Amino acid sequence: MQIQKSQVREFFESIIIAGVLAFFIITFVVQSFVVQGHSMYPSLHDGERLFVNKFIYRFTEPKRGDIIVFSPKGEPGKKYIKRVIGLPGDHIEITKDGSVIVNGQIIKEDYINEKARYGIGHYTVPEKHVFVLGDNRNHSSDSRDIIRVGYVSYKSISGKAFWVYWPLNRIRILRNPEYNF
């Protein structure tokens, strides 16, 4: 049986098209990300792999509760993953007992195991920025660390995490929490 030149050409064209399509998707639409560390525990676990929607923030702004991947200002070569707590113009207070107050309302956070023991203070989120916290408040470098992270600019956000695909026994879609305001 002899392979025809047209079949070989068709095979290589398919490979090239698949490569271009994969490049387009990875560059502009979806990217894989590996969770490193415990800063988002219990929502995300060290070593989990997830997909990040890189396209969403071209059309909409981040929302409170989104889990985002971004480059921190103090470590531009790294990628962090945290939860959006504050939006532009929000006034945020972290109290001595670790409660988070946004615009005068204590937010209900069912996704954390323990409240913060540090980072107590008042914060006002500038325009085109968000205030982020790790779900594992006492083991997270986040917006409370004004030197390494601080307020996260929209420009430094890679995208929104939306689907954990590895390990297989923990596959799930990431949903935003329901806040009480």
C-alpha positions in Angstrom: 0.0 0.0 0.0 1.5 3.3 -1.1 0.8 6.6 0.7 -0.1 9.3 -1.7 1.5 12.7 -1.6 -1.9 14.3 -1.0 -2.4 12.3 2.2 1.0 13.3 3.5 0.4 16.9 2.7 -3.1 16.7 4.3 -1.5 15.2 7.5 1.1 18.0 7.8 -1.5 20.7 7.1 -3.6 19.3 9.9 -0.6 19.3 12.3 0.1 22.9 11.4 -3.5 24.0 11.8 -3.7 22.3 15.2 -0.4 24.0 16.3 -1.6 27.4 15.2 -5.0 26.9 16.9 -3.3 25.7 20.1 -1.0 28.7 20.1 -3.9 31.1 19.7 -5.9 29.4 22.5 -3.0 29.4 24.9 -1.9 33.0 24.1 -5.3 34.7 24.1 -8.1 32.5 25.5 -7.2 29.9 28.2 -4.0 29.0 30.1 -3.1 26.2 32.4 -1.8 27.2 35.9 -0.4 25.1 38.7 -1.2 26.2 42.3 2.0 26.6 44.3 1.7 26.8 48.0 -1.2 26.9 50.5 -2.3 30.6 50.3 -5.7 29.7 48.8 -6.4 26.7 51.0 -9.1 25.3 51.5 -10.4 26.5 48.1 -7.4 25.5 46.2 -4.7 22.9 47.1 -1.0 22.9 46.5 -0.2 21.2 43.2 -3.7 21.5 41.7 -3.9 22.4 38.1 -6.5 24.7 36.8 -7.5 26.7 33.7 -7.5 30.5 33.6 -9.8 32.4 31.3 -7.5 35.1 29.8 -10.2 36.5 27.6 -12.8 37.5 30.1 -11.3 40.8 31.4 -11.1 42.2 27.9 -14.9 42.7 28.1 -15.7 42.9 31.8 -14.0 44.1 34.9 -13.1 41.7 37.8 -15.9 41.0 40.3 -15.7 40.5 44.0 -15.1 36.9 44.7 -13.2 36.1 41.4 -10.1 34.0 41.8 -7.5 35.7 39.7 -4.0 35.0 38.5 -1.7 38.0 38.3 1.9 39.3 38.4 2.6 41.0 41.7 4.3 44.4 41.5 7.2 43.4 43.7 7.9 40.1 41.8 6.9 40.8 38.2 8.3 37.4 36.9 6.0 35.4 39.2 2.3 34.6 39.1 0.1 34.7 42.2 -3.4 33.4 42.6 -5.8 35.1 45.0 -9.4 36.1 45.6 -10.7 39.6 44.7 -12.2 41.2 47.8 -12.1 44.9 46.9 -13.0 46.8 43.7 -12.1 50.3 42.6 -13.3 52.9 45.2 -14.0 50.3 47.9 -13.1 51.0 51.5 -11.8 47.9 53.2 -11.0 47.4 56.8 -9.4 44.3 58.4 -10.3 44.3 62.1 -8.4 43.0 65.1 -10.5 39.8 65.1 -9.7 39.3 61.4 -13.1 40.3 60.0 -13.1 41.9 56.6 -15.4 45.0 56.2 -16.1 46.3 52.8 -17.8 49.7 52.5 -19.0 49.4 56.1 -20.4 45.8 55.8 -18.8 42.7 57.3 -18.5 40.2 54.5 -19.5 36.6 55.1 -16.6 34.4 54.0 -17.6 30.7 54.2 -14.5 29.7 52.2 -11.9 30.5 54.9 -10.9 28.3 57.8 -9.5 31.0 60.0 -9.5 34.8 60.1 -6.4 36.9 59.6 -4.1 37.6 62.6 -2.1 40.3 60.7 -2.6 43.0 58.1 -5.0 44.9 60.3 -5.8 48.2 58.7 -7.8 50.4 56.4 -7.4 50.3 52.6 -9.0 52.3 49.8 -8.8 50.7 46.4 -7.6 53.0 43.6 -9.2 53.1 40.1 -8.3 50.2 37.7 -7.1 48.1 40.7 -8.4 45.4 43.0 -7.7 44.3 46.5 -6.9 40.6 46.8 -6.6 38.2 49.7 -5.6 34.6 49.9 -8.2 32.3 51.5 -5.6 31.0 53.9 -5.2 34.5 55.4 -2.4 33.7 57.8 -0.2 32.1 55.1 -0.7 34.4 52.2 1.2 37.3 50.6 -1.6 39.5 49.2 -2.8 43.1 49.1 -2.0 43.5 52.8 1.7 43.3 51.8 2.1 46.7 50.2 5.7 46.1 49.0 5.3 42.8 47.2 1.7 42.8 46.2 -0.4 45.8 47.3 -3.3 46.8 45.1 -3.3 44.7 41.9 -3.7 46.7 38.7 -6.0 45.5 36.0 -3.0 45.4 33.6 -1.2 42.8 35.7 -4.1 40.4 35.8 -3.6 37.3 33.6 -7.1 36.0 34.0 -9.8 34.4 36.1 -9.4 30.8 37.3 -12.5 28.8 36.4 -11.9 25.1 36.4 -9.7 22.7 38.4 -8.8 19.8 36.2 -6.1 17.9 38.2 -6.0 15.8 40.2 -8.9 13.9 38.8 -10.6 13.3 42.1 -10.9 17.0 42.7 -12.1 18.2 39.3 -14.5 21.1 39.8 -15.8 24.4 38.4 -14.8 27.4 40.6 -17.8 29.5 41.5 -17.9 33.0 43.1 -19.2 33.1 46.7 -22.5 34.7 47.5 -21.7 37.8 49.5 -24.2 39.4 51.9 -24.4 42.8 50.2 
